[in-house]
Amino acid sequence: MSNRLKKAIIAANRMTLIAGSLSALTMASIGAVAQENTNDLSGLEEEVLVLGIRGSLQQSLDTKRNASSIVDAVTSEDIGKFPDKNVAESLSRVTGVSITRDFGEGEKISVRGTDPSQNRTLLNGSAVASADWFVLDNPSRAFNYTLLPSNVVSSLEVYKSPQADVQEGSLGGTVYLRTRKPLDLDPNTISIQAQGQYSDKSEEWDPQLSAMYSYKTPNDVFGVLVSFTKQDRTLTRDGIEALGFTTEEINGKDYWRPRSVGNAYFYQERERETGLLSLQLRPNDKLDMTLNYLNSELKADNINHNLVVWLTRNGALDHDTAVYEGDSVVAGTMLPCSDANLSDEGSNSCNLVSEMAVINRESGTETEALDFDLTYESDSYRINAKLGTTEASGGTSKDNYLQYNQNLSRVDFDGRGETFQATMIMPDGRAQTNQDILNRNLEWMQKTDRLMTDEETYFGSDIEFDVEFGAINSLKMGFNHRDHDKGQTQNDYRFHWWTDDQHAAGGSYFTDVLPGEERWMYGAVGAEQAGGGFINTYSYLHNGNYTPGNFLDGVTGTNTIDNYPLLEGDRMDSVMFSNSVMNDYGVRPYKRLSGNWDVNEKINAFFLKAEFEGEGFRGDMGLRYVKTDVASTGWVHEGDPLAATLALQGEYDLLVDFAFPTDPNAERVTAHQVTTDHTYTSILPNVNVSFDLTDDTIFRLSASRTMSRPDYITIASQESFNVNTLGGAKGNPKLNPTYSNNFDISYEWYFTDTSALTATYFYKDITGAPTNGTISEQRYDTETSEYVMIDFNAPVNGKGYVTEGLEIGYQQSFGDFGVLANATISDVDHNEERDAAADSGVGLVIGHSNFMYNLTGYYENSFVSTRLSYNYRSEYYDGISSFNSEVFTDDFGQLDASVSVNLGEHVELVFEAVNLLDEEVNKYHQSEERFSKVYKNGSRFVIGANVKF
């Protein structure tokens, strides 16, 4: 039986179990409210139908039913009643939508199995700038939903088949978020939520506060809405990690084995504050103007510990101890290379080393959006004009790294099952203890930063006419201009000097780098070695004041996780990265050339859309023409990148001259900016037709051509190369967009106002999807004073793939009870040849799960509302690790629950539980036998009160 078949059976069994749990919830709820149901509640039931869960479901179904295209919607009819804490979590309930949860909270979405960067999110019809806080995230087109709490929006819609008047850029679907307007609410509407969230991993309570006030004049001419949300979260995540895999020949056969084994511990204090201001002016029944301002800030400072053993550095696998599963080594013993039965006698160092890495970071992201919308409507035509600006910044402004090493005589590792363990044996033959860790010497320091920006200015207008031209009853035309800028800056602050002991082993003498100081420079063979680290002086390496024992967590003392000590980041920084240390050792930033780039896109779009209607049918058809002008700016260099950037800054001439002696008449190391321009046009037709088979059933057909632009990191002008190996990696500003020819068939049966059964078949023929390729270009070799040809690994437009699938949705109310269920089954047929060992990532689609489902049961009356939801997605490809290893995220299911109790007309008590089953995030490399990461995010519980007037 195949692994996929086993997983399908497990998923089906789990779905059955959850369905049984929902039935039990229903029966328990019947017993709990049996007495109340004997009363006459006819009037209250009518009110619940409007305002409760069923009222929201009814509005969502109405949106789907009345749309001319294929749309799914989630509506919060009642203020503050979205079932989730951010918009991504709410979107995960939509058929065909899946989300990432690496830190226990929804961050990025995938629609119909497409890459998250190939789906756009619009707020009131316009883009919202987005930046990532996590240092390992690359700038992409995927929207980061951690910025957007769900109570900011009143509804969200997912357009799965396009319309000409909706902005282009999505292959899977376009998410359309709507905020409330003050003139749609009662005057002096007030909503307050005061809640506390408990995280069982961190054992901390955090505030969840929000408030909204809406006012309008008695004549409904002017209104103002103000809302503010503050959501904190103390996040801890345990992780077992194998950072990449490598192949090794054993007895004539290649086997995969881990590069490293590590126990990681991540701690973060998240503080999210979001403010929304909406001003609306409607002087008459023809003119309506709205100005929205959104500001959302996420502070995401974090510290990461990792006790890791590198199994491919100065160590060798003892083949006699190896345990195999398929083509993988899943357990065994690592020895210093000179002691192993397959030794590397040519190695200069055979010490098997364990590292305890501690990284203290200041991270965060902030988004602002200012949008003005004007609509004028006469008896026969409607005009809309929109203009605005949005910008975001984010990333890691401080990344301070300390590394404490220990030589070992042996490491026993075992990666069988869903975990990975390593036993570290000291040189004297005993197992390593916590005290041994606390006594380690500092071996490495470094400091970096990495910041991202995202900006867009836009304006556009359209006009719609009522016409009578056969079945066509409306014509709409318009244009939209967007000026978008995405960029990144990255700096390093590091020098690495030899100690006296290291100099005795062969380091080169170097003087007068800093006044009154002598340092031994790393080798004198290249700046990659000369600048590969940070001020490792003799005193810092060997003075006991700087051992880990001096930086134990000041709050929890000797608290340990996975049986090793935790350090306190601020105490560590105050000593090791103080201003005096930086000044004393002349530490200054220098550009990481490949990490500094900017991409500008000027986009002009024109569209024509026609709506039609006849006896038993309706729909729309249109054409969108888009021109995109790309200007990608970055750095190129001759010779070593570090020497080039140091020469550029002009502060380290002595170092450059020493490390790179050149003929004065020859071309030497240089760096300069270049801008590469690229232009492409796209013609995107579409047609949507809906047939009303009966009063309750609809049959839909849709055909379209859509596009998505290349991810920013792929078109950034950034490169790195090695003149010795004649290899490198670079971006490709000349990439063209990815196109998809789409076909959809949908059947929808609405058998009550809150009940429906739907099925949709979708087919996407996708061409030009980026894949790995080779671009050969000349670069200057400063050592030989000659140009050499470098083969750069770079993204190129590939052959693409076909994806098709089936979406099934069902929801129904049974009096006070109800159930919602949906499932998506899809498959990908890739046109690229799959060779995981030779060409990582080729033939795979990031974010594609073959199977997803949602199952929700609820009970609601005038007093209590309960909801139990289970969300599941099967395994999916998650990208390539920093060691060129393919990473997959295993199947994941999450059970959430919520209960609210009405205490009169204005007050409601709420209780919510997230990830009740304490599911873990599991990742692996290519095959399940090659464990990669296990992350434990734990469960969260919310209790509080909502007040509304």
N, C-alpha and C positions, 0 to 999 in steps of 0.2 A: 504494500500500500504506500503511495507516494506521500511525502510530507504535506503537500497542498491538500490532498484528499483528507488526510488526517485532520488538518486544521479546519477544513470545511465541516467535518463531522463534529469536531469540538465546538465550533462556532454555532452550529445548529443546535447542539445540546445545550449550550449556554443560553441561546435565545429561548429555548423551551423552558429552561429553568427560570429565566427572568419573567417569561409570560406567566409561569405558575406563581411567582412572587407577586406579580401584579394582580392576579386573581385573588391571592390571599389578602392583599391590601384592600381590594374591593370588598371582599366578604367582611373583613374586620371593620371597614368603614361603615358597612351596612349595619352591623351590630351596634357600633358606637352611636349612630344617629337614628336608630330605629324609632325611638320615642319621638324625636323631633319630626320625623317624616309623617307621623300620624296627624300632625296639625295641618291646618289649611294654609299653605304657603304659596298659593297661586300667584299672588301679587309679587311676592319676593322672587319667585322663580322667573317671572318676566323681567325683573330688574337684573338678576344674575345673568340672564341671557344677553343683556346689553353690556354689562360692566365686568363680568368675571372672565374666567378662562374661556368659556364658550363664546363670550362676546368677542374676544380676541381671535379665536379660531374662525368665527363667522366672518370677521373682517378679512382675515388672511385668505379664506376661501373665496370671498367676493373679489378680492384683488386678482387672484389666479383665474377665476372664472371669467371676469370681464376683460382681461388682457387680450390683446390681439396676437401676442407672441407667447412663447412658453415661459412662464414666470412662476417662481415659488416665493412665498412671502411669509414673514413672521411679524405680527402686529402686537403692540402693547397698547390696547385700547385704553386701559386705565393707567394713570401716571405712576411710574416707578414699579410696574408689575412685570418687567422682563424677568424671565426665570434664571438669568445668568448675570455674572459680574462684568463680563466684557462682551463686545459684539461678536468676537470669534466663537465664544461658547454658544451664543444664540444661533449663529449660523450653522454650527455643527448639527443642529436639529433638522436642517433642511435636506431634503433628498438630494444625493449626489455631491454633498459638500463634506469635506474632511478637514481636520485641523491638526497642527502640530502642538504637542504638549510637553516639550522636553523639560520645562521647568514647572510642570504641574498646572499651567494656565494656558489657555489657547492663545497662540501668537500669530500663525500664518495659516491661510486656507488654501485648499486645492478644490477646484470644481471639476467634476467629471474626470478626475484622474490626471489633470494637467499640472504642470509645474506651477507652484505658487506665484512665481514671477510672471506668469502668463494670464493672470486674472486681475482685473482692475477694481478698485473700490472708489466710489464717488459719493460725496456728501452733498445732498441737495443738487445733484447733477454735475458737480465739479470735483476736481482732484483735491486730495488733502496730502500735503507733503508728509514724508515719513522717514525716520532714521532709526537705526538699530542701536541698542545700548551694549549688546554683548560683543566683546572684543574679537571673537572668532567669526562673527557674521560679516559677510561681504555685502557692500551696498548693492541692493537689488531693486527690482520694481515691485516686489511683494510688499503689501501694506502690513505694518506691524500693529496688530490690534491691541497690544498691551497699552497703547496710548488712549484707547477709546472705551470708556465704561459704557455699558449698555443703556443706562438710564438717560444718556444724552439723546438717544434717538427714540422716535415714536414708532417707526416701522423700518423694516429692511426687506428689500426685494432682490432676488437673484434672477437676472435676465439670462436665460440659457440659450435662447435664440435671439439674435440681435435685431435691432431696429435702427434705421438710418439716422435718426435724430439722437441716438445715444452714443457717447464717445467711444471710439474704437480703441483697440489695444488688448482685448481679451480673447483667448481661445476657448476656455471652458465656460466662462460666464462673467457677467458684470454685476457687482454688488452695488445696489443703489440704496443708500441710507437717507432717511428723511428725519429732520428735526421738527419739533412742534412749532406752530406759529401762535403768537399771543392772541390774535383776533379769533382764533378757533376755540379758545378756552373761555371759561367764565371769568368775569372780572375778579381780581384779587384772589386768584387761585393760589393756594399754598400747599406745597408738598415737602415733607421732611422725613428723612430716613436716618435713624440712629441705630447702628448695629455694631456688634463686635464679632470678629472672626478669630477662631482658634485653630491653629495649625498643630497637628499632633507630632510632627517631626521636630519643630522648633519649640513646642510647648509654650507658645506665646499667644497672647490675645492682642489683636490689632484693631484700630477703629475703622469703621466703614460709615462715612457720613455723607449725606447729600441733602441739598435744599433747593427748592425752585419756587420762584414767585412770578406770577403773570398778572399784568394789569392792562386794562383797556378802557378807553373813554366811553361814556354812556352811549354815544352815537356810533360806536364801533368804527371810528375813523383811525385812531392811533392806538397801538399796543406795544408793550415792552415785556420781555420775558428774560429773567435772569436765573441761571442755575449754577450751582457749584457742587463739586463732588470731591471728596478726599477719601482715598482708599489706601490703606497701608497693609503690608504683608511682610512678616518675618519668615523668610524662606530658608530652609535647610534641605540639602539634597545629598544623600549618600550615593557614592558611585564606585563600582568596580570597573576598571578600564583596561583594555588591551589596545594600545595606541598603534594600530597598524599591524600588518602581517608581512612576512617575507617568505620566500621559498628557499628550501635547502635540499640538496641531493643526498639521499640516504639509500645506500644499497642500490644505486642506479636509478632511483625514482625520486621525482621532485615532490616534496611535502611542504605544506604551509605551516608556519609556526609563528607565534606572536613576537613582535619586536620588543614589547614591554608588558609588564603587569604592574598595575598600580591601584591603590585604594585612594579614591578622591573624596573630598568633603567640601561642599560648596555652601557658603553662608551669605545671605543677602538681606538687606533691609530695603524693601521697596516702598516708595512714597509717591503715590499718583494723585495729582491735583488737576482737575479739569473744570474750566469755567466756560460758560456759553452765554452770550448776550444776543438777543434777537429784537430788532426794532421793525415794526411793520406799520405802514401808512397806506390806508385805503380811503382816499378822499371821496370816492364815488364808486358805483358798482362796476365801473369800467377799468379803473386804474388801481393796481396793487403793487407796492414796493416793499421789499424786505431786505434788511441789512443784518447779516449774521457774522458774529465774531466768535471764534473758538480758540481757546488756549489750553493745551494739555501738556503737563510736565511730569515726567517720571524720573525720580531719583533712584538709581539702581546700584549703589555702591556695594561691592562684594569682595569677599576674600576666598581664595581657593587653596586648599591643601591637597597634596598628592604625594603619597609614599610609594615611589615607583622604582622598579628594577628594570634597567635596559638590558634585554637579553641578546641584543645584537652588537653591543659595544664591549669589546674586550672579553667576551664570553663565548662559549661554544656549548652546544647541546651534547650531553653524554648519550650517545645513541643506544647504549645498553639499557637505559632507563626509560626510553621514549614509549609513550602509549599513543596508539593511532586510532582515529576514526575516519574511515575513508582516506582522503588525501591530506588529512590534517594531523598534526601533532598536538594532542589535547592535554598531555601531562608529561612530565619528565624532570630532569635535573640539569641545571646549567652550572658549568664549572669555569674557572679562569681558563683562558684559551690554551695556556701551556700545560694544563692538567687534564684536559678532556682527551678522550680517545681519538677524536679528530681535531688535532690542535692546529693553531695558527702560529707556528714557531717564528714566522717573520714579523710578528707584531712587536712593537717597541714596548707596549704595556699590556700586561695580561691580568690586570686587576678587574675583578667582577665588582661593579659598583652599584650601590643603592643610593638614590637621591630622595631627599625630602624637599619638595619644592613648595614654597609659600608665595602666593601672589596677592598683593593687596591693591585693589582697584577703586578708583572713583569713576563711576559710569552713570550714564543717564541719557535722556532724550527729551526734546521739547518740540511741540508742533504749534504753529499758529496758522489760522486761516481767516481771511476777511473776504466776504462774498456779498455782492449786491445783485439783487434780482428785481427786474421790472417787467410787469405784464400789463398790457393794455388789450382789452377785449371789447370789440364792437359787435354789432349784430351779425356781421358777415366775415370778419377776420380777427385774428389775434396776433399781437406782436409781443415777443419776449426778447429782452436784452439782459445780458449777464456779464459782469466783469468782477475781477477779484485777484487776490494774491495769497499765496500760502508758502510758508517756509518751515523747515525743520532742521535741527542740528542734534547730533548725538554721537555716542561712542564712548571711548575710555580716555579720559584726560590724564589719568595717572595709572600706570601699570608697573608697580614696584615688585621686583622678583628677587627672592633669596633662595639659594640652594645649598643644602647641607648634605655632604656625601659621607659614605661609609664603605670601605672595602670589605668584601665578603669572600668566604671560601666556597660557598655553595648556595644555590637557590633551588628549592623544590617547588615546582608550580603544577597546578591542577586546574584545568578549565573544563572539566566534565560537568554536565548539567547546566544550570542557569546562573552560575557564579564562577568566580575565578579567585584562586587563593595562591599566595606565594609565601613560603617559609624561608626566612633569611638566616643564614648561618654565618656567624662571626668568624674571623680568622683563627680564634682559639677553639673552634668546634662547637660552641654553644649557640642556641637560638638567640637572636637579637631581642633585647628587652627595650621597654620605654626609656629606661635610664640611659641605655646606649644611644638612643636617638637624641636625648636631651644633651648628651656630651659631644655630639658631632661638631666638627669644625665647619666654618663657612668656606665654601669653595667657589662660589659664583654669585655675582650680583649683576642686575641690569635694570634699566629704567627705559620705558617707552611710552608713547601715547599714540592714539589713533582716533581721529575725529572725522565725522561725515556731515555733509550739508546737502540739503535738498530744497530747491526753490522753484516756484512756478508763478508766472503772471499770465493771466488769461483774459480774453474778452470775446464776445460773440453775440450774435443776434439771429433770430429767425422770425418768419411770418407765416401764418397759416390761414388759408382761405377756405371758406365753405363753397363748394362747387357742385354742379349737377352735370356730370359727364359720364353717362352710363351708370355703372355701379360705383364709380369714384365719387365720393362725397366730400373729400378734403384733400387739399394740397398744401404741403409744408416745405419750405426751403430755408436754408440758413447757412451760416459759416461760423467757424470757431478758430481762434488763434491762441496758441500756447507757446510760451517761451520758458523752457524747462532747463534747469541746471542741477547737476548732481556731481558732487566732488568729494574728495578725501584728502586729508593731510596726515602724515605719519612721521614721527621723529624718533630717533634713538639718542641715547645719552651715554654711550658706553665706550670705555677703554679697558683693556685688560693687560696688566703688566705682570711680568714674571717676578716671583719671589727669589730670594737668594738661593734657596734650595733648587728651584727650577733652573736658575742660571747655571748652577753647577752641573746640571744635566744637559746643558747644551744651548741655553738661551743666549741671545746676542746682546751686547752691551749698548746702552743708549743713555745719553746724558742730556741735561739742560732742557728737558721737555717742560718741566716745571721748576721754577727757581728754587735752588737749594735742595733739590731732590734728585735721587738717582733711581731709575727703574730699568728692569730688564725686559726688553721687548720680546713679544711672542714670535720668535723665529726669524724675522726679517725676510720672509718669503712672499708675503702678500697681505693686503689690508684686511682680507677676510679673517686672517689670523690676528693681525695687528689690532684690529678693532672689534674682535668677536665677542668681547665681554665688557666688564666694568671693574674699575679700581680694586683689583685683588692685591692689596699690599700685604706684607708679611704680618703686620700687627693685626689686621682684620682677619687674616686666616687663622691665626694661632692664639690670639688673646682670648682667654676664657670668658671675658665679659660679653662676647658676641656669639656664644653658643645658643642653641634653641632654648635651653633652660632659663635664659634671661628674658624670654619673651612669651612665657606661658600666658594663655588666655586670662586676662585680669578679672574677668567676670566669673568664669566657671572654674578657675584654678587648674586642677589637673584633669579636667574633663577630657575624655578620650572618645574617639569615634573609630570604629574598626581597630581599636586597640593601639592607637598612637596619639601623641599629645597634639593639641591645637595651640597655635600661636595667636597672639593678639596683634592685629595689623597696625593700628595706630601707634602702639608702643614700639613696634618694630621699625616703623617709618621714622619716629621721632629720634631714634638713635642712628640707624643705618643710612637713612636718606635725609638727614637734617640739612639745613642750609649750610651749616658750618662744614659738614663733610663735602657737600657739593663744591663749595668755594675753595676749601683747602686743596682739593684734588683737581680743581680746574675743570669741573664737569660742565659741558655745554651741549646743547642739542645739535644734531645734524640731521639733515633730511634723509629719509630712506627713499631713494629716488623712485623705486617701483611703487611706493605707497602714496605718492603725491600726484594726483591727476584730477582732471575736470572734464565732464561731458556736457555739452550744451546741445539742446534740440529745439529747433524752431519748427513748429508743426502748424500747418494751415489745412483746415478741413472744410469741405463744402458738401452739402447733402441736399437731396430731394426725396421727399417721402409722400406717398399717396395712400390714403385710407379708403377702403371700399366696403360696401355692404349691399347685400341683396337678399332674396328670399331664402332664408336658412343658411346664409354664410356671411362672413365678414373677415376683415384682415387688413394687412398693409403690405406695401412693397416700396422699395427705395434703393437709392444708390448713394454711396459715400465715397468721395474722392479726397485723398489725403496725400499731402506732400510733406516729407520730413527732411530737414537739413541738419546734419550732424557735424559738430565741430568737437573733436576729441583732442585734448591738450595734456601732454605729459612730458617726462624727462627721458632723454637718451644720453648715453655716455660712451666715452671711449676708454677702454681699460677697466680696471676694477671699479665697481660702483662706489665703494666706500672711499677710495682715494679720490674719485671724481667729485663726490659731494664735499669732501674736506677741502679739496682745492677750490671748489666753487665758493665756499664760505670764506676762504682766505685766512682761517685762524690756526691752521695746523700745517703750515708749510714744512716745518722741520720733520714732522712725521711722514708727510707725503714724499719729501725728498729722500728720506732714509729708506722707506719701504719700497719706493719705486724709482731707483736711480735710472735716469734715461739720458740719452745723448741730447745736449741742449739744442741741437739743430733738428731733432726728431719731434714728431707730433707726440704730445704727452697726454696724460689723463685729463679729460674735460667733461663737462656736463652742460647741456643746454635744453631749453624747452622747444617742443615742436607741436604743431597743431595739424591734425589730419582731418580733412573735410570729406563728407560723403552725403549723397542725396539719393533718395528713392521715393517713388510715388506708388500709391496703392489704390486700386479700384475695388470697392467692396459692395457688391449687390446683395439684396436679401428679399425674400418674400415669405410672409406668414399668412396662412389661410386657416380659418376656424369654421367648421360646419356644425350647426346645431341639429344633430340627428333627431333629438326629441327636446322637450322642455328641460330635461335633466341631464342630457348627455351631449358631449362635445367631442368632435374628432378634429385634430389639428395636423397640419402639414407645414413644414418649414424647410426652406433651402437658403443657404447663405454662404458667403465667403468672408472670413474674418482674418485678422492678423494680430500678431504681438511683436513688439520690438525686442531686439536683443537685450539681455540683462546688461546693466551698466558695467559691471566688472569685466564682462567679455569684450566690450568695445572701448574700454579705457586704454589710453596710451601708456602702458606700463610694461616693463620687461626686465628680465634678469637672464644672465648667460655666463658661461664659463669658456674662456678661450682654450683651455687645456682639453676639455672634453668635446668642444665644438657643439655644445647643446645649450638649450635655454628654454624659456617660456615667456610668452607675451600675449597682450590683448590684440584684438583685431577690429580697429575702427571701421573697416570696410564690410563688416557683417551686414547682411540683408535681413529683413524681418522674416519671421516664420508665418506661413499662411496655412489656413485650414479651409477646406471645402466641407460644408456641414449639411447633414440631412437629418430631420427629426420627424417622428410620427408619435402622436399622443392621443390617448383616449381617456376621457374624464367623465365620471358618472357622479353627479351631485344628488344624492337621494334624500338629504335633508339640508337645512341651512347650515348645519355644522358637521355634516357627514359627506364623505366622498371616497371614491375608489378611482385611482388614476394609474395609468401605465404609459411610459414613454420609452421609445427606442431612439437612440442617437447613434450617429455615424459621423466620424471625423477623419478626413484624409489630410494629414498634416505633412507639409513639405518645408524643407529648408531649416528644420530644427537644428540648432548648433550641436556640433559634435567635435571630437578631438581631431586635429589635423596638424600638418607641418608647413611652416612658412620659412623659407631659406633666405637669409639676408647677410650682407657683409658687415663685420664689425672689426674695429682696429685692435690689434694685439700690441700692447705697449712694450712687451718684452722682446718681440721680434721686429717691431716697427713695420709690420705688414698687416694688410687686411686679410681676414680669414672668413670663410663661409660658416655661419652658424645655422644649425637646424633648430628652429624654435617650435616647441609644442604650442599650438594656438587654436582657438576655436574657429571653425569654418562651418558654413552652411552644409548640412548633411542631407541624406536621402529622405529623412523623415520616417513617419510611421502612420499606421491606421489604428484608431481606437474606436471601439463600438461597445454599446452597453444597453442595459435595460434598467429603468427606474420604476419602482412600484411603490405607490403610496396609498395608505388606507387610514381613515379616521372616522370615528362615529361616537355619538353621544347616546347614552342609555339613561335617560332621566338625569340624575345627578352624577352619573358616572360617565367616563369616556375613555377611549383608547386612541392613540396615534401610533402608527407603525409605517416605516418605509425601509426600502432596501435598494441597493444599487449593485448590479453585477456588471463588470466591464472587463475588457481584455485589450491588450496591445499587441499588434503585429508589426515589429520594427523592421525597416528595410536595411538597417546596418548590420554587418556581420558582428556577431558577439564573440569577443575574445577577452575574457576578464583578466587573464594574466598579462597579456601583451598590451592591451589598450583599455585601461580602466574607464568605466562609465559608458562606453560606446554600446548602443543597443538597449539602453535603459531610459526610463522616463522618471524624473524626480517627482515624488509625491503620488504616484499611481498605486492605488489599492484595488485589487480585483473584486473585493467584496466589502460592502459597508451596510450597516443597518442601524436604525433607531427604533426604540420601543418605549412608549410612555403610557402610563395609566394615571388617571386622575379621578378625584372625587371632589365635588364642590356643592355646598349649599350656602344659605345665608350666613352661616356661622363659621364654617371651616372650609378650607381649600387645601387639598393634598395632591402632590404630584411625585411620581417615581419614574425616573428616566434612565435608560441604558443606551449608551452610544458605543458602537463597535466599528473598527476598521481593520482590515487584514494588513499583512506586511506590506512595506513599500520601500522603494529605493530612496536613500536620503542624501546621496551625493558622495563625493570623494574626500577622504581624510587628508590631513597634511602629509601623510606618508604614502599618498597615491593608492590608497586602499578603498575599494568600494564598501560603503556602509549601508546596511539595511536596518530599518526599524521593524521589529517584530509586531505581530498583531496586538492590538490594544483595545480593551473594553473598559468603560467607566460607568459606574452606577452613581447617580445623583438623586437627591430627594429634597422636597421642600414642603413645608406646612405653614399655613397662615391662618390666624384666628381673628375674627372680627370682634372688637370690643366696643360696639356701638357704631355710630355713623362715621366717625372721624379717625378712629385708632385701630390699628391692626398689629398683632404680634406675629413675628415671622421666625421660622427656623429653617435652615438650609444645611445640607450635607453634600460635600463634593468628594468624589472618589471613595465612596463608602467601602468598597472592597479592597482598598489599598493596593491597587494595581501598580506594577512597576513598568518603567520604560526599558525595554530590552533591545539592544542593537547587536548586529553581527556582521561579519565580513564575508560577503558572497554566499556563504553556506552556514547553516545553523550550527555546525560543529565548530565554527570559528567565532566564538564569542568575542564581542567587541566592547560593549558597555552595558551595565545594568544600573539604572538610576531609580532611587526610591524617593518619591516626592511626598508620599504620605497622604492623609485625608485632611480636609478642612471642614469646619463647622461654623455656621453663622447664626447668631441669635440677636434679636432686636425688635424695634417697633417702627412702624410707618404711621405718620400723621398727615392727614389731608383735610383741607378746608376749601 
